[in-house]
């Protein structure tokens, strides 16, 4: 039996509570939380009559736009290296089906990777992340983990990297990406580099590219769910490498795609063609979104560290991964002994929804969980537009109220005299 995705399940659960009239601070779901630019809506409307199937990999126009998008970001790409799909999730699963071998994951990692590996009949080899940032396995531990896995009968074949990272909201260090790619090459692994957050690096960070270190064995996946807040439109794309291995993989991916999703909806391909052409208004929109995510994530980070939590500073996107280990004694007095209990207490006692670290493959006893800050921008499109363009989004009443809710919840959770209700 395949369980309901933890991220989607908590979103549905928290939205149901809100619909029932409960006051819930939704920090559990990685939706980008911003409205659609009018020019993009116009493109979709204008393409509504495009109701034919089209090529499985995507239209020539969409693939050329994506190739140019990658090329302008330092990865020269031809259109025949691109494959579109209804969301990057579908592409990730197709890659796990098409590439031989078991799956090597940084730990913690986005919930879907391990679930898809299980669906594909593959083992998961988890390797802890470095202290500095998530998204890649610790290079100092990776090689021995691969040797141990082979000795245990596993067949490691696919290394998944997430740069920038979900769940930690950090950007892997360039030397770590380089080192894990060198190890992957020695062990004959393919690298799948999930770069869906690469457009959302905060001002002082840049996402290193695995494809520059292992160009003939690295597949890059991306999409428009995060940078453009188009999660519900399901637009994903992948870049396969040049060379014989890339040619075989592309053929296999098209075979899988042809039998599962046929092709990305034609109106969405028109949207992708427009956005991936990098028109000035789109670049400006992404810059504004990036700045907003940074400001709000840093403010939420401050709320956690103020009560004594350990937490890497946010470097990209809209995630944090707090660790309440310094508060273990106080939490134990309240009957809270692991991350799942922390998540329950935050929701049931304080009306704050987060997703436990165990869902991301973390140790069950750890007091860690993922926080998504991107649904704090308002409840209506008018509020979200105002938040996006505000010079001081934290001063807006709806954002300030959420920050106060979070501060009160964390203070209550960290207070030694607090007791279960």
N, C-alpha and C positions, 0 to 999 in steps of 0.2 A: 504494500500500500504506500502511495506517495502522499505525504502530508501537505496540507495547505501551506504555501510559502509564508514564512514567519513575518516578513515585512508586509505582505498584502493582508495577511490575517489581522495584524494589529491595526492597520489602517482602517479596515472594515469595522473592527470592534470599537475603536475610538470614535469613528464617525457615527456609529449607532448610538453610543452614549451621548454624544452631542445632540443628535436628533431627538433623543429622549429628554432633553432639557438639562443634562448634567453639564457642569462647568469643567471642561477638560482641556488642559494644555497639551496640545498634540506635538510631541517631540519624537514620535515613533516611526515616521515614514519619510523616506527620501524623495519626496516630490518637490520639485524646484519652486513651487509656490508663487509663480509670477504669471501675469496675463500675457496673451498673445498679441504681438505688435499688429496694428491694423493692416500694414502692407502684406503680412504673411496670411492673414485671414482673406484678403482680397485674392491672393494667388490661389488659395484653396478653393474659394468660391468660383473663380474663373476656370478651374480645372475640373469642376464637378461633373461635367459631361464626358470626361475621359473614363469610360467604363469598360475598355478592353483589357485583356490580360497583359500583353506585352512580354518582352524577354524575361526569363527567370532572374537573371543577374541584375536587371534594371535597364531602363532606357539608356540610349547612348548619351543623351543630354545630362541625365542624372549622374551617370558614371564619369563623364568628362568633368562635371562640376566637382565631384568628390575627388577625382584625381588632381585637379588644380588646387583644391583645398589642402590636400596632403602636401603637394609640392611646395606651396607657399609656406608651409610649416616645416620645411627642411627634409621632407621625405619624397624625393622625386618619384612620381607614380604615373603609370599609363592607365587609361580608362579600362583596359581589359583585365586589370588587377583588382577591380572593384566589384563587390557583390552587395546588393541591397536586400533588406528583409524587414518584416514587420516587427521592429525592435531588435536591439543587439542581443537580447536573451536568446532569440531563435538562432542567431548566428553562433553564439557560444555553444549551444547544444549541438548544432550541426558540426562544429569543429571537434567537439568531444567524440562524436560518432565517427568522424572521418579520419582523425589522427589516431594511430595505434598507441596503445600503452596507457598505464595508469596516470592519475592526475596528482601533480605536486602543487600544494597550496601553501601560501603564507598563512600563518595562524595568529590572530583571527583573520577571516576573509568573508567577503560578501556571502550571504546565506545560499545563493543560488548555485554557486560553483559545486559544492559538495552534493547538493540535491541532484543536479544534472549529471554529475559523475555516477551517482547511484543509478539513475535512470538509464545511463549508457552502459551499465554493468562494469564500471571501473572502480578500482580501489582509490582511496584518497590517502596521500602521504602528506601529513601536515608538518610544517617546519615553523617554529616561532619567528616572529619578525624582529628586526633589530630595535634597540631602544630608541633610536632617533626618529624613526618613521615607519609606517606600515606599508603594505602593498607588495613587498618582496620578502622572500624568506631571508633570514639572517645568513649571509654568505659563509660565516664561520661555522654554521651548523648544517648547511645544505649538503655538502659533499658526503659527510658521514651519514646523514639521513638517507641519501640515495643508496649508499652501500648497504646500510642496514635493511632498507626496503627490499633490495634485490636478494639479500641473504634470507629474507623472510618469505620469498616467493613472489613478491610484487614485480611489476614490469614498468617502472617509471618511464613515461614517454612524453608527457605534456606538462610544462611548467606554466602556471597562470600567474601573471603579474597584474596588479591594479595600480596604475600610476596616472593621476593621484589616487589616493586610497579611500575606499569605503570598507570598513567602518571608521577609521581613525581620523579622517580629514587631513591627512598629512601627505607630503610628497617624498617619495623615496629618494635617497641621496644618489647622485650620479655614479659615485664609485660603487655603490651596492648594486645598481642595475648592471653596471659593467661587469662586476665580479660574478653575479649569478648567471649572466649570459655566457661568460667564459666557462663556468661549470656546466651549464646546459650543453654547450658545444662539446665538451670533453665526454659527456655521458650520452650524447646523441639525442638530446631532448629537443622537441619543438617548443617554441615560446608563443603563448597567446597573451598579448599585451592589451588589456582592457583599458582604454584611454578615454572613456566617456566623460571624465571630469577634467580633461586636459585644458579645456578652454577656460576653466574656472580657477586657475592658480591665482592666489592672492599676490599682491604687488611684489613681494620680495622672493617669490619662488618661481621656478620653471620646471616643467615636467621633463625628465630625461627620457629618451626614446630607446627602447630595447632594440628596435629595428636598425639602429645605427651600429649596434655591437654584434648582432647576429642576423645580418640582413637576409640571408637565404633561408632561414628557418623561423622567422618571426612573422606572425599574423597580428595585425592591429585591428581591434574592433572599436567602434564608436557609435554615436547616435546623437539625436537632437533632444532627448528627454531632459537632459540636465542643463546644458548651456542655453537652450531656448525654451525650457519649461514646456516641452511638447510631449510629455510622457504618455498622455492618452492618445496621441496621434500615431505612436508606434513606428518611428522611423529610425532604423539602424543600418549601419553599413560596415563592411570589412575591407581591409587591404591585404591581399595575399602577396607573397614575395615573388620576384622574378626567379627564373631558373626552373630546372626540371621538377624539383620537389614542389614548388609553388604551382606549376602547371597541373601536376597530378592532383594536388589538393583542391585547386579551383574546380576541376572537373568533378571531383567527388562532392564538393559543396553544392554545386549546381544540381547534381543528381539528388542529393538529400533535399534541397530546397524544392525541386520540381515535384517531389512526392509529398511534401509537408505543407508548404505555404504558397507554392506556384509563383508568387511574385509580390513585391510591395505594391499596395494599392496605387493605381496610376495618379490620382490627385496628390497623394503624399509624395510621389516622385517629383511632381511639379514643385511642391513646397521645398523639397530637398535641393532641387536644382537652383532655386532662387536663393536659399539661405547659404548654400555651400559656395555660391559665387562671391561671397563676402561683400555684398553691397554696403555702402557706408552706414546706412541706418541700422543694419543688422550688427555690424561691428560695434556701433555705439550702444546698442541695446545690451549686448553681451558684456561690454565694459561696465555699464551701469549695474547689471546683475552681479557681476564679479565683485564690485565694490560693496554692494549691499550685503552679499553673503559674508564678506570678510568682516564688516562692521558688526553685524549681528552675531556671528559665530564667536568673535572675540569677546563680545559683551557677555555671552552665555558662558564662555570659558572662565571669565572673571568671577561669575556667580559660583561656579563649582570650586575653583581654587580658594575662594574666600571662606568656604566652610572646611577646608583642609583636604579636599580631593586631589589626587594626582591626575594630571591630564596633559597630554601633549598639546601645545598651542596649535590652533587651526592654521593650515597653510594652503588649503584649497577647498573648494566646494562649501558644504554646509553641514559637516559632521564633526562630532567630538566623541571621544571614547574615555569617559571618566573612570577612575579606579578609586573606590571608597575604602581601600585597605587601611589607610590611616584612621578611619572611623570604625574599624571592625568591633572594637570593644563596646563603643556606644550602640552600634547596631545590634550586637549580640544581646544587649540588655533589652532590646525590643523584639527579640525572637527572629532577627534577620541574620542569616548566616551565609547566604550566597547571592549571586546576581539575580536569580529568578525571584528570590524573596525581596530584594531591593526594588525590582520592577513592580512587584505586586504592591508593596508598601507605598511607593510613589503614586501609583494609580488609585488604590483603594482609600488611602488616608489623606492624600494631598492633591488628587486630581491631575497628576502629571503622567503622561504615557511615554515610556521609553522602551527600547527593545534589549532584552538581556544579552550579555556577551556569549552565553552558551549557544544562542542561535547562530553565532558566527564561528563556532568551533572552539570557543574559549573553554578553559577549565571550568567545570561546573561549580566549584567552590569559590571561584574568584568573584569579587564584588565589582565587576565591570559591566558596562552596558553602553549601547550606542545612543547618542542624542542627535537628532536631526533638527536643525534650527530654521529650516526653510518654510515652515508653515506658520511662522510668527508675523508675517507681513500684512495680515489683514484677512477679513472674511469675505470681502467683496472685491470685484475688479477695481472699483474706484479707490478703495483703500490701498490695494496692492500697487496701483499706478502711482499713488501719492507716496507710498513708501519707497518705491524704486527711484523716484526723482527727488526725494527729500534731501536737503543738506544735512539734516540731523534726524535720521529715521528713528533713533532710540527715544526721541522726545515726542513722537506721535502717540496719541492716547492709547491706541490699541497695542502698539509695541511695548510702551511703558507698562501697561497693565499686565502683559504677559511676563515681562521681566520681574515685576513685583510678585506675581504668582509664583514664579520659579524661585525667587529669593526666599519667600516665605516657606515654600515646600522644602527646600534644602536646609534651611535653618531648623525647621521642625524635625526633619529626619536626622540631623546631626546633633540635636540636643540630647544630652545624656538622660534627662528625666522623662523623655518621651516614652510613651508606652503604647502597646497595640490597642486598637479599638475594635 
